[in-house]
Amino acid sequence: MNYDAVMKHLWWRFWYASRHIFLKPGIYFCWHGNWRVLPLLSLPPLPELVEFPEQNVIYAKNQPEYRPLPAYRFRADVEGRIIFCWRLSWRDRLRVLFAGVFWHQVATFNEPLQPQLLLVRKPKMENP
């Protein structure tokens, strides 16, 4: 098996599998004598997208390069507001509790940045 095609060699028999190429990213120990690949350390999972009763649209539903994004889009709203719901893992919850920071990454595709708001309480929405 050619590990160079899917993994990057780090040192000795240690290899790194990228999140973009490998199904289970992380650090691996490759024993070349019997061709076994043993996972050592994996990257933390991404936050879970939560479906909720009020949702009325799913963005990127048929786009395999993106995760489907269930959302509630406010009707006839001048600001064009959209609500998403995320669930953090226990590890991420503890990290936010002790560190007190939360990182938010936005792909703007080199267009002007639109106003964003992170909430911890559910906003009022109509149930369709």
MMTF fields as JSON, N, C-alpha, C and O atoms, coordinates in Angstrom:
{
  "mmtfVersion": "1.0.0",
  "mmtfProducer": "UNKNOWN",
  "numBonds": 511,
  "numAtoms": 512,
  "numGroups": 128,
  "numChains": 1,
  "numModels": 1,
  "chainsPerModel": [1],
  "groupsPerChain": [128],
  "chainIdList": ["A"],
  "bondAtomList": [4, 2, 8, 6, 12, 10, 16, 14, 20, 18, 24, 22, 28, 26, 32, 30, 36, 34, 40, 38, 44, 42, 48, 46, 52, 50, 56, 54, 60, 58, 64, 62, 68, 66, 72, 70, 76, 74, 80, 78, 84, 82, 88, 86, 92, 90, 96, 94, 100, 98, 104, 102, 108, 106, 112, 110, 116, 114, 120, 118, 124, 122, 128, 126, 132, 130, 136, 134, 140, 138, 144, 142, 148, 146, 152, 150, 156, 154, 160, 158, 164, 162, 168, 166, 172, 170, 176, 174, 180, 178, 184, 182, 188, 186, 192, 190, 196, 194, 200, 198, 204, 202, 208, 206, 212, 210, 216, 214, 220, 218, 224, 222, 228, 226, 232, 230, 236, 234, 240, 238, 244, 242, 248, 246, 252, 250, 256, 254, 260, 258, 264, 262, 268, 266, 272, 270, 276, 274, 280, 278, 284, 282, 288, 286, 292, 290, 296, 294, 300, 298, 304, 302, 308, 306, 312, 310, 316, 314, 320, 318, 324, 322, 328, 326, 332, 330, 336, 334, 340, 338, 344, 342, 348, 346, 352, 350, 356, 354, 360, 358, 364, 362, 368, 366, 372, 370, 376, 374, 380, 378, 384, 382, 388, 386, 392, 390, 396, 394, 400, 398, 404, 402, 408, 406, 412, 410, 416, 414, 420, 418, 424, 422, 428, 426, 432, 430, 436, 434, 440, 438, 444, 442, 448, 446, 452, 450, 456, 454, 460, 458, 464, 462, 468, 466, 472, 470, 476, 474, 480, 478, 484, 482, 488, 486, 492, 490, 496, 494, 500, 498, 504, 502, 508, 506],
  "bondOrderList": [1, 1, 1, 1, 1, 1, 1, 1, 1, 1, 1, 1, 1, 1, 1, 1, 1, 1, 1, 1, 1, 1, 1, 1, 1, 1, 1, 1, 1, 1, 1, 1, 1, 1, 1, 1, 1, 1, 1, 1, 1, 1, 1, 1, 1, 1, 1, 1, 1, 1, 1, 1, 1, 1, 1, 1, 1, 1, 1, 1, 1, 1, 1, 1, 1, 1, 1, 1, 1, 1, 1, 1, 1, 1, 1, 1, 1, 1, 1, 1, 1, 1, 1, 1, 1, 1, 1, 1, 1, 1, 1, 1, 1, 1, 1, 1, 1, 1, 1, 1, 1, 1, 1, 1, 1, 1, 1, 1, 1, 1, 1, 1, 1, 1, 1, 1, 1, 1, 1, 1, 1, 1, 1, 1, 1, 1, 1],
  "groupList": [{"groupName": "MET", "atomNameList": ["N", "CA", "C", "O"], "elementList": ["N", "C", "C", "O"], "formalChargeList": [0, 0, 0, 0], "bondAtomList": [1, 0, 2, 1, 3, 2], "bondOrderList": [1, 1, 2], "singleLetterCode": "M", "chemCompType": "L-PEPTIDE LINKING"}, {"groupName": "ASN", "atomNameList": ["N", "CA", "C", "O"], "elementList": ["N", "C", "C", "O"], "formalChargeList": [0, 0, 0, 0], "bondAtomList": [1, 0, 2, 1, 3, 2], "bondOrderList": [1, 1, 2], "singleLetterCode": "N", "chemCompType": "L-PEPTIDE LINKING"}, {"groupName": "TYR", "atomNameList": ["N", "CA", "C", "O"], "elementList": ["N", "C", "C", "O"], "formalChargeList": [0, 0, 0, 0], "bondAtomList": [1, 0, 2, 1, 3, 2], "bondOrderList": [1, 1, 2], "singleLetterCode": "Y", "chemCompType": "L-PEPTIDE LINKING"}, {"groupName": "ASP", "atomNameList": ["N", "CA", "C", "O"], "elementList": ["N", "C", "C", "O"], "formalChargeList": [0, 0, 0, 0], "bondAtomList": [1, 0, 2, 1, 3, 2], "bondOrderList": [1, 1, 2], "singleLetterCode": "D", "chemCompType": "L-PEPTIDE LINKING"}, {"groupName": "ALA", "atomNameList": ["N", "CA", "C", "O"], "elementList": ["N", "C", "C", "O"], "formalChargeList": [0, 0, 0, 0], "bondAtomList": [1, 0, 2, 1, 3, 2], "bondOrderList": [1, 1, 2], "singleLetterCode": "A", "chemCompType": "L-PEPTIDE LINKING"}, {"groupName": "VAL", "atomNameList": ["N", "CA", "C", "O"], "elementList": ["N", "C", "C", "O"], "formalChargeList": [0, 0, 0, 0], "bondAtomList": [1, 0, 2, 1, 3, 2], "bondOrderList": [1, 1, 2], "singleLetterCode": "V", "chemCompType": "L-PEPTIDE LINKING"}, {"groupName": "LYS", "atomNameList": ["N", "CA", "C", "O"], "elementList": ["N", "C", "C", "O"], "formalChargeList": [0, 0, 0, 0], "bondAtomList": [1, 0, 2, 1, 3, 2], "bondOrderList": [1, 1, 2], "singleLetterCode": "K", "chemCompType": "L-PEPTIDE LINKING"}, {"groupName": "HIS", "atomNameList": ["N", "CA", "C", "O"], "elementList": ["N", "C", "C", "O"], "formalChargeList": [0, 0, 0, 0], "bondAtomList": [1, 0, 2, 1, 3, 2], "bondOrderList": [1, 1, 2], "singleLetterCode": "H", "chemCompType": "L-PEPTIDE LINKING"}, {"groupName": "LEU", "atomNameList": ["N", "CA", "C", "O"], "elementList": ["N", "C", "C", "O"], "formalChargeList": [0, 0, 0, 0], "bondAtomList": [1, 0, 2, 1, 3, 2], "bondOrderList": [1, 1, 2], "singleLetterCode": "L", "chemCompType": "L-PEPTIDE LINKING"}, {"groupName": "TRP", "atomNameList": ["N", "CA", "C", "O"], "elementList": ["N", "C", "C", "O"], "formalChargeList": [0, 0, 0, 0], "bondAtomList": [1, 0, 2, 1, 3, 2], "bondOrderList": [1, 1, 2], "singleLetterCode": "W", "chemCompType": "L-PEPTIDE LINKING"}, {"groupName": "ARG", "atomNameList": ["N", "CA", "C", "O"], "elementList": ["N", "C", "C", "O"], "formalChargeList": [0, 0, 0, 0], "bondAtomList": [1, 0, 2, 1, 3, 2], "bondOrderList": [1, 1, 2], "singleLetterCode": "R", "chemCompType": "L-PEPTIDE LINKING"}, {"groupName": "PHE", "atomNameList": ["N", "CA", "C", "O"], "elementList": ["N", "C", "C", "O"], "formalChargeList": [0, 0, 0, 0], "bondAtomList": [1, 0, 2, 1, 3, 2], "bondOrderList": [1, 1, 2], "singleLetterCode": "F", "chemCompType": "L-PEPTIDE LINKING"}, {"groupName": "SER", "atomNameList": ["N", "CA", "C", "O"], "elementList": ["N", "C", "C", "O"], "formalChargeList": [0, 0, 0, 0], "bondAtomList": [1, 0, 2, 1, 3, 2], "bondOrderList": [1, 1, 2], "singleLetterCode": "S", "chemCompType": "L-PEPTIDE LINKING"}, {"groupName": "ILE", "atomNameList": ["N", "CA", "C", "O"], "elementList": ["N", "C", "C", "O"], "formalChargeList": [0, 0, 0, 0], "bondAtomList": [1, 0, 2, 1, 3, 2], "bondOrderList": [1, 1, 2], "singleLetterCode": "I", "chemCompType": "L-PEPTIDE LINKING"}, {"groupName": "PRO", "atomNameList": ["N", "CA", "C", "O"], "elementList": ["N", "C", "C", "O"], "formalChargeList": [0, 0, 0, 0], "bondAtomList": [1, 0, 2, 1, 3, 2], "bondOrderList": [1, 1, 2], "singleLetterCode": "P", "chemCompType": "L-PEPTIDE LINKING"}, {"groupName": "GLY", "atomNameList": ["N", "CA", "C", "O"], "elementList": ["N", "C", "C", "O"], "formalChargeList": [0, 0, 0, 0], "bondAtomList": [1, 0, 2, 1, 3, 2], "bondOrderList": [1, 1, 2], "singleLetterCode": "G", "chemCompType": "PEPTIDE LINKING"}, {"groupName": "CYS", "atomNameList": ["N", "CA", "C", "O"], "elementList": ["N", "C", "C", "O"], "formalChargeList": [0, 0, 0, 0], "bondAtomList": [1, 0, 2, 1, 3, 2], "bondOrderList": [1, 1, 2], "singleLetterCode": "C", "chemCompType": "L-PEPTIDE LINKING"}, {"groupName": "GLU", "atomNameList": ["N", "CA", "C", "O"], "elementList": ["N", "C", "C", "O"], "formalChargeList": [0, 0, 0, 0], "bondAtomList": [1, 0, 2, 1, 3, 2], "bondOrderList": [1, 1, 2], "singleLetterCode": "E", "chemCompType": "L-PEPTIDE LINKING"}, {"groupName": "GLN", "atomNameList": ["N", "CA", "C", "O"], "elementList": ["N", "C", "C", "O"], "formalChargeList": [0, 0, 0, 0], "bondAtomList": [1, 0, 2, 1, 3, 2], "bondOrderList": [1, 1, 2], "singleLetterCode": "Q", "chemCompType": "L-PEPTIDE LINKING"}, {"groupName": "THR", "atomNameList": ["N", "CA", "C", "O"], "elementList": ["N", "C", "C", "O"], "formalChargeList": [0, 0, 0, 0], "bondAtomList": [1, 0, 2, 1, 3, 2], "bondOrderList": [1, 1, 2], "singleLetterCode": "T", "chemCompType": "L-PEPTIDE LINKING"}],
  "groupTypeList": [0, 1, 2, 3, 4, 5, 0, 6, 7, 8, 9, 9, 10, 11, 9, 2, 4, 12, 10, 7, 13, 11, 8, 6, 14, 15, 13, 2, 11, 16, 9, 7, 15, 1, 9, 10, 5, 8, 14, 8, 8, 12, 8, 14, 14, 8, 14, 17, 8, 5, 17, 11, 14, 17, 18, 1, 5, 13, 2, 4, 6, 1, 18, 14, 17, 2, 10, 14, 8, 14, 4, 2, 10, 11, 10, 4, 3, 5, 17, 15, 10, 13, 13, 11, 16, 9, 10, 8, 12, 9, 10, 3, 10, 8, 10, 5, 8, 11, 4, 15, 5, 11, 9, 7, 18, 5, 4, 19, 11, 1, 17, 14, 8, 18, 14, 18, 8, 8, 8, 5, 10, 6, 14, 6, 0, 17, 1, 14],
  "groupIdList": [1, 2, 3, 4, 5, 6, 7, 8, 9, 10, 11, 12, 13, 14, 15, 16, 17, 18, 19, 20, 21, 22, 23, 24, 25, 26, 27, 28, 29, 30, 31, 32, 33, 34, 35, 36, 37, 38, 39, 40, 41, 42, 43, 44, 45, 46, 47, 48, 49, 50, 51, 52, 53, 54, 55, 56, 57, 58, 59, 60, 61, 62, 63, 64, 65, 66, 67, 68, 69, 70, 71, 72, 73, 74, 75, 76, 77, 78, 79, 80, 81, 82, 83, 84, 85, 86, 87, 88, 89, 90, 91, 92, 93, 94, 95, 96, 97, 98, 99, 100, 101, 102, 103, 104, 105, 106, 107, 108, 109, 110, 111, 112, 113, 114, 115, 116, 117, 118, 119, 120, 121, 122, 123, 124, 125, 126, 127, 128],
  "secStructList": [7, 7, 4, 4, 4, 6, 3, 3, 3, 3, 3, 6, 6, 3, 3, 3, 3, 7, 6, 6, 6, 7, 1, 1, 7, 3, 3, 3, 3, 3, 3, 6, 6, 6, 6, 3, 3, 3, 3, 3, 3, 3, 7, 7, 7, 7, 7, 3, 3, 7, 7, 7, 6, 6, 7, 7, 3, 3, 3, 6, 6, 6, 7, 6, 6, 1, 7, 7, 3, 3, 3, 3, 3, 7, 6, 6, 7, 6, 6, 7, 7, 3, 3, 7, 7, 3, 3, 7, 7, 2, 2, 2, 2, 2, 2, 2, 2, 2, 2, 7, 7, 7, 7, 7, 7, 7, 7, 7, 6, 6, 1, 7, 7, 7, 7, 7, 7, 7, 7, 1, 1, 7, 7, 7, 7, 7, 7, 7],
  "xCoordList": [0.845, 0.0, 0.884, 1.88, 0.529, 1.278, 0.688, -0.331, 1.333, 0.831, 0.993, 0.234, 1.956, 2.182, 0.979, 0.818, 0.138, -1.023, -2.081, -2.791, -2.198, -3.253, -2.722, -3.48, -1.438, -0.89, 0.439, 1.124, 0.785, 2.052, 2.988, 2.607, 4.214, 5.196, 5.701, 6.146, 5.636, 6.113, 7.532, 8.44, 7.724, 9.026, 8.991, 7.988, 10.037, 10.187, 8.978, 8.791, 8.147, 6.962, 5.67, 4.596, 5.774, 4.599, 4.145, 4.952, 2.862, 2.265, 1.087, 0.492, 0.753, -0.4, -1.414, -1.068, -2.669, -3.762, -4.568, -5.088, -4.673, -5.382, -6.882, -7.406, -7.577, -9.037, -9.665, -10.751, -8.993, -9.557, -9.393, -10.115, -8.463, -8.178, -8.59, -9.087, -8.397, -8.554, -9.878, -10.332, -10.499, -11.778, -11.669, -12.547, -10.602, -10.381, -9.06, -8.01, -9.095, -7.856, -7.169, -7.809, -5.861, -5.107, -3.695, -3.214, -3.031, -1.667, -1.717, -2.455, -0.933, -0.939, 0.47, 1.453, 0.549, 1.807, 1.699, 0.818, 2.583, 2.521, 3.651, 4.824, 3.313, 4.279, 4.429, 3.576, 5.491, 5.654, 5.839, 5.524, 6.344, 6.569, 5.289, 5.292, 4.191, 2.929, 1.835, 0.669, 2.198, 1.293, 0.097, -0.989, 0.28, -0.806, -0.719, 0.369, -1.871, -1.955, -2.761, -3.944, -2.127, -2.777, -3.032, -2.083, -4.301, -4.565, -4.064, -4.283, -3.389, -2.885, -3.666, -4.071, -3.875, -4.506, -5.412, -4.969, -6.653, -7.559, -7.928, -7.855, -8.323, -8.748, -10.134, -10.901, -10.47, -11.789, -12.887, -12.681, -14.055, -15.148, -15.674, -15.562, -16.24, -16.85, -18.14, -18.754, -18.569, -19.844, -20.983, -20.967, -21.957, -23.084, -24.145, -24.511, -24.629, -25.747, -27.035, -27.234, -27.906, -29.117, -30.339, -30.523, -31.164, -32.455, -33.428, -33.371, -34.324, -35.254, -36.624, -36.71, -37.721, -39.077, -39.388, -40.155, -38.817, -39.148, -38.42, -38.749, -37.457, -36.668, -37.571, -38.514, -37.272, -38.075, -37.222, -37.749, -35.9, -35.018, -33.762, -33.356, -33.161, -31.873, -30.924, -31.139, -29.874, -28.891, -27.872, -27.564, -27.358, -26.341, -26.816, -26.025, -28.097, -28.676, -28.088, -27.831, -27.874, -27.365, -25.957, -25.602, -25.154, -23.778, -22.852, -22.665, -22.268, -21.461, -20.221, -19.702, -19.728, -18.539, -18.845, -17.928, -20.136, -20.55, -21.451, -22.043, -21.544, -22.483, -23.856, -23.949, -24.939, -26.283, -26.552, -26.248, -27.116, -27.307, -28.796, -29.372, -29.435, -30.841, -30.961, -30.15, -31.971, -32.089, -33.544, -34.421, -33.766, -35.055, -34.813, -34.002, -35.514, -35.393, -36.642, -37.762, -36.432, -37.558, -38.218, -37.544, -39.522, -40.265, -40.479, -40.741, -40.369, -40.594, -39.801, -40.313, -38.567, -37.712, -36.795, -36.116, -36.775, -35.961, -34.47, -33.713, -34.06, -32.649, -32.249, -31.056, -33.212, -32.901, -32.308, -31.403, -32.802, -32.234, -32.473, -33.514, -31.465, -31.497, -30.95, -29.965, -31.585, -31.16, -30.666, -31.312, -29.518, -28.983, -28.844, -28.814, -28.759, -28.568, -27.416, -27.379, -26.474, -25.302, -25.284, -25.781, -24.724, -24.534, -23.051, -22.448, -22.474, -21.06, -20.885, -21.769, -19.748, -19.41, -19.068, -18.88, -18.986, -18.628, -17.243, -17.011, -16.329, -14.964, -14.983, -14.316, -15.752, -15.844, -16.549, -16.177, -17.561, -18.254, -17.309, -17.323, -16.489, -15.521, -14.474, -14.059, -14.052, -13.055, -13.605, -12.891, -14.879, -15.499, -15.682, -15.476, -16.067, -16.273, -14.992, -15.017, -13.87, -12.633, -11.848, -11.237, -11.858, -11.091, -11.875, -11.289, -13.201, -14.028, -13.998, -14.401, -13.522, -13.49, -14.203, -14.294, -14.7, -15.386, -14.977, -15.144, -14.445, -13.986, -15.092, -15.78, -15.263, -16.312, -15.656, -15.126, -15.688, -15.065, -16.15, -17.137, -15.974, -16.958, -16.258, -15.218, -16.823, -16.309, -17.055, -18.252, -16.359, -16.996, -16.838, -17.502, -15.974, -15.678, -15.296, -15.665, -14.536, -14.024, -15.115, -14.897, -16.284, -17.373, -17.41, -16.803, -18.118, -18.187, -18.804, -19.731, -18.266, -18.74, -20.101, -20.303, -21.03, -22.354, -22.369, -21.601, -23.231, -23.31, -23.668, -24.513, -23.018, -23.239, -23.497, -23.046, -24.221, -24.536, -24.579, -25.312, -23.791, -23.837, -24.724, -24.568, -25.651, -26.594, -26.49, -26.069, -26.866, -26.964, -28.416, -28.713, -29.328, -30.759, -31.481, -31.121, -32.497, -33.273, -34.116, -34.881, -33.99, -34.809, -36.244, -36.511, -37.146, -38.546, -38.692, -38.258, -39.315, -39.551, -40.966, -41.506, -41.562, -42.871, -42.711, -41.798, -43.571, -43.537, -44.345, -45.543, -43.719, -44.451, -45.556, -46.254],
  "yCoordList": [-1.187, 0.0, 1.24, 1.295, 2.22, 3.46, 4.469, 5.095, 4.632, 5.558, 7.008, 7.865, 7.308, 8.681, 9.266, 10.486, 8.433, 8.915, 9.507, 10.434, 8.984, 9.447, 10.007, 10.619, 9.811, 10.222, 10.953, 10.776, 11.779, 12.505, 11.901, 11.714, 11.599, 11.003, 12.049, 13.121, 11.748, 12.665, 12.331, 13.15, 11.124, 10.718, 9.226, 8.707, 8.531, 7.1, 6.372, 6.387, 5.736, 5.035, 5.765, 5.162, 7.056, 7.852, 8.648, 9.284, 8.603, 9.255, 10.095, 9.839, 11.109, 11.971, 11.842, 11.957, 11.602, 11.518, 12.802, 13.151, 13.504, 14.779, 14.579, 13.566, 15.553, 15.527, 15.583, 15.044, 16.226, 16.401, 15.164, 15.015, 14.283, 13.142, 11.826, 10.938, 11.682, 10.405, 10.338, 11.346, 9.169, 9.033, 9.28, 9.906, 8.794, 9.007, 9.741, 9.105, 11.092, 11.852, 11.653, 11.285, 11.896, 11.796, 11.299, 11.264, 10.911, 10.399, 8.875, 8.288, 8.236, 6.774, 6.219, 6.873, 5.006, 4.259, 3.143, 2.289, 3.147, 2.175, 1.166, 1.528, -0.069, -1.144, -1.782, -2.57, -1.459, -1.88, -3.389, -3.935, -4.074, -5.508, -6.287, -7.236, -5.905, -6.618, -5.704, -6.095, -4.494, -3.548, -3.17, -2.923, -3.124, -2.701, -1.19, -0.628, -0.554, 0.878, 1.041, 0.701, 1.559, 1.689, 3.159, 3.942, 3.566, 4.973, 5.276, 4.489, 6.414, 6.825, 8.002, 7.978, 9.012, 10.23, 10.751, 10.918, 11.004, 11.523, 12.963, 13.401, 13.687, 15.062, 15.08, 14.136, 16.121, 16.166, 16.268, 16.858, 15.695, 15.767, 17.197, 17.997, 17.494, 18.805, 18.882, 17.848, 20.085, 20.192, 19.617, 19.679, 19.064, 18.407, 19.436, 20.295, 19.337, 20.174, 19.525, 18.323, 20.311, 19.789, 20.185, 21.351, 19.192, 19.493, 19.869, 19.307, 20.818, 21.289, 21.477, 21.64, 21.459, 21.461, 22.665, 22.537, 23.818, 25.027, 25.149, 26.039, 24.301, 24.453, 24.375, 23.584, 25.199, 25.21, 25.165, 25.304, 24.969, 24.866, 24.088, 24.106, 23.411, 22.747, 23.233, 22.972, 23.943, 24.457, 23.368, 22.518, 23.403, 22.457, 21.015, 20.116, 20.795, 19.453, 18.475, 17.32, 18.909, 18.031, 18.418, 18.272, 18.909, 19.291, 18.454, 18.782, 17.381, 16.466, 17.097, 16.573, 18.217, 18.833, 19.606, 19.991, 19.834, 20.537, 19.655, 18.692, 19.999, 19.311, 19.941, 21.168, 19.148, 19.732, 20.577, 20.154, 21.76, 22.716, 23.0, 23.817, 22.322, 22.615, 24.013, 24.402, 24.762, 26.152, 26.599, 25.969, 27.693, 28.382, 29.729, 30.523, 29.982, 31.266, 32.079, 31.647, 33.262, 34.13, 34.621, 35.08, 34.521, 34.947, 36.457, 37.031, 37.082, 38.519, 39.33, 40.298, 38.938, 39.65, 40.582, 40.156, 41.838, 42.833, 42.502, 42.73, 41.962, 41.643, 40.303, 40.008, 39.472, 38.164, 37.203, 36.439, 37.227, 36.405, 34.915, 34.5, 34.119, 32.661, 32.132, 32.657, 31.09, 30.507, 29.085, 28.318, 28.721, 27.367, 26.898, 27.72, 25.602, 25.066, 24.063, 23.167, 24.221, 23.359, 22.71, 23.293, 21.518, 20.853, 20.535, 19.908, 20.976, 20.739, 19.414, 18.988, 18.772, 17.561, 17.945, 19.125, 16.968, 17.243, 17.862, 18.758, 17.387, 17.934, 19.411, 20.227, 19.756, 21.151, 22.011, 23.167, 21.463, 22.216, 22.555, 23.674, 21.591, 21.849, 22.862, 23.714, 22.773, 23.71, 25.135, 26.067, 25.314, 26.643, 27.109, 28.285, 26.198, 26.549, 27.073, 28.097, 26.382, 26.767, 27.838, 28.704, 27.791, 28.777, 30.066, 31.146, 29.957, 31.14, 31.731, 32.878, 30.964, 31.47, 30.487, 29.29, 31.031, 30.242, 30.812, 32.009, 29.989, 30.461, 30.256, 29.235, 31.221, 31.19, 31.475, 32.565, 30.496, 30.665, 30.846, 30.111, 31.822, 32.132, 32.174, 32.818, 31.491, 31.568, 32.693, 32.575, 33.77, 34.919, 34.885, 35.647, 34.018, 33.935, 35.312, 35.686, 36.062, 37.393, 38.422, 39.399, 38.205, 39.177, 39.893, 39.417, 41.039, 41.738, 40.849, 40.08, 40.975, 40.189, 40.69, 41.895, 39.773, 40.125, 40.02, 39.243, 40.788, 40.719, 39.312, 38.648, 38.862, 37.527, 37.66, 38.619, 36.702, 36.735, 35.313, 34.472, 35.038, 33.743, 33.882, 34.824, 32.95, 32.994, 31.737, 30.691, 31.827, 30.644, 30.348, 29.291, 31.278, 31.068, 30.991, 31.676, 30.154, 29.963, 31.204, 31.637, 31.788, 32.946, 32.522, 31.343, 33.472, 33.172, 32.909, 33.703, 31.774, 31.383, 30.833, 30.294, 30.969, 30.38, 28.908, 28.539, 28.075, 26.64, 26.434, 26.718, 25.938, 25.816, 24.77, 24.557],
  "zCoordList": [0.0, 0.0, 0.0, 0.721, -0.793, -0.87, 0.106, -0.186, 1.28, 2.296, 1.857, 2.309, 0.991, 0.546, -0.172, -0.2, -0.749, -1.488, -0.566, -0.958, 0.658, 1.556, 2.869, 3.622, 3.162, 4.446, 4.253, 3.246, 5.244, 5.203, 6.243, 7.398, 5.826, 6.726, 7.706, 7.295, 8.999, 10.024, 10.453, 10.304, 10.986, 11.502, 11.736, 12.226, 11.407, 11.59, 11.025, 9.809, 11.845, 11.356, 11.694, 11.711, 11.962, 12.296, 11.078, 10.4, 10.814, 9.658, 10.114, 11.161, 9.309, 9.604, 8.476, 7.3, 8.843, 7.863, 7.937, 8.996, 6.82, 6.763, 6.838, 6.374, 7.427, 7.507, 6.107, 5.897, 5.156, 3.818, 2.934, 1.948, 3.27, 2.408, 3.044, 2.35, 4.335, 5.014, 5.765, 6.305, 5.804, 6.499, 7.996, 8.589, 8.604, 10.034, 10.203, 10.288, 10.254, 10.345, 11.679, 12.663, 11.716, 12.958, 12.729, 11.597, 13.812, 13.773, 13.797, 14.589, 12.93, 12.812, 12.966, 12.616, 13.494, 13.557, 12.524, 12.622, 11.547, 10.456, 10.612, 10.519, 10.844, 10.976, 9.612, 9.203, 8.903, 7.511, 7.354, 6.297, 8.387, 8.276, 8.025, 7.24, 8.677, 8.469, 7.917, 7.877, 7.491, 6.847, 7.711, 7.187, 9.013, 9.894, 10.11, 10.236, 10.148, 10.406, 11.685, 11.722, 12.735, 14.029, 14.337, 14.375, 14.561, 14.908, 16.307, 17.227, 16.481, 17.786, 18.353, 19.515, 17.553, 18.019, 16.914, 15.777, 17.229, 16.203, 16.52, 17.668, 15.492, 15.669, 16.309, 16.123, 17.053, 17.678, 16.629, 15.569, 16.918, 15.943, 15.824, 16.753, 14.68, 14.476, 15.28, 15.545, 15.677, 16.389, 15.553, 14.324, 16.238, 15.579, 15.196, 15.999, 13.968, 13.534, 14.022, 13.841, 14.636, 15.255, 14.432, 14.084, 14.131, 13.511, 14.618, 15.712, 14.345, 15.353, 14.709, 13.492, 15.52, 14.958, 14.073, 13.118, 14.365, 13.613, 12.275, 11.491, 11.991, 10.76, 9.534, 9.493, 8.543, 7.321, 6.05, 4.946, 6.202, 5.042, 5.448, 6.61, 4.477, 4.697, 3.598, 2.414, 4.013, 3.061, 2.729, 3.565, 1.511, 1.023, 1.126, 1.411, 0.896, 1.023, 0.009, 0.349, -1.204, -2.264, -2.697, -3.867, -1.758, -2.054, -1.177, -0.005, -1.713, -0.893, -0.27, 0.715, -0.821, -0.242, 1.045, 1.77, 1.329, 2.536, 3.39, 2.903, 4.665, 5.556, 5.393, 5.341, 5.31, 5.241, 6.491, 7.606, 6.302, 7.378, 7.584, 6.865, 8.573, 8.854, 9.459, 10.301, 9.029, 9.468, 9.485, 8.893, 10.176, 10.141, 9.488, 9.965, 8.404, 7.704, 8.002, 7.729, 8.565, 8.886, 7.602, 6.679, 7.557, 6.36, 6.391, 7.447, 5.255, 5.095, 6.117, 6.678, 6.353, 7.298, 6.524, 5.59, 6.904, 6.206, 6.303, 5.36, 7.452, 7.663, 7.063, 6.988, 6.628, 6.053, 7.067, 6.733, 8.304, 9.38, 9.155, 8.647, 9.553, 9.48, 10.796, 11.316, 11.341, 12.617, 12.381, 11.667, 12.976, 12.956, 14.395, 15.312, 14.606, 15.944, 15.925, 15.082, 16.861, 16.973, 18.349, 19.312, 18.453, 19.746, 19.895, 19.024, 21.007, 21.285, 22.021, 22.765, 21.811, 22.558, 23.995, 24.29, 24.885, 26.274, 26.367, 27.178, 25.543, 25.549, 25.171, 25.807, 24.128, 23.704, 24.743, 24.943, 25.407, 26.462, 27.602, 28.116, 27.995, 29.063, 28.622, 29.408, 27.376, 26.849, 26.87, 27.24, 26.473, 26.501, 27.944, 28.245, 28.833, 30.236, 30.873, 31.555, 30.66, 31.318, 30.568, 31.193, 29.248, 28.484, 28.279, 28.204, 28.188, 28.014, 26.617, 26.426, 25.627, 24.254, 23.327, 23.601, 22.234, 21.22, 19.876, 19.644, 18.984, 17.67, 16.653, 16.671, 15.77, 14.758, 13.415, 13.2, 12.506, 11.188, 10.148, 10.141, 9.265, 8.233, 6.885, 6.743, 5.893, 4.523, 3.804, 3.544, 3.487, 2.829, 1.314, 0.61, 0.802, -0.628, -1.172, -2.285, -0.345, -0.677, -0.934, -1.651, -0.353, -0.398, 0.95, 1.91, 1.046, 2.335, 3.416, 3.161, 4.62, 5.754, 6.208, 6.362, 6.423, 6.919, 8.437, 9.004, 9.11, 10.576, 11.043, 10.444, 12.117, 12.662, 14.155, 14.781, 14.729, 16.149, 16.682, 16.161, 17.728, 18.4, 19.633, 20.409, 19.813, 20.934, 21.776, 21.281, 23.036, 23.886, 24.244, 24.799, 23.929, 24.158, 22.824, 21.867, 22.776, 21.554, 21.267, 22.129, 20.063, 19.714, 19.391, 19.155, 19.382, 19.068, 17.566, 16.731, 17.253, 15.862, 15.754, 16.721, 14.58, 14.334, 13.999, 13.261, 14.522, 14.2, 12.936, 12.929, 11.839, 10.566, 10.621, 9.63]
}
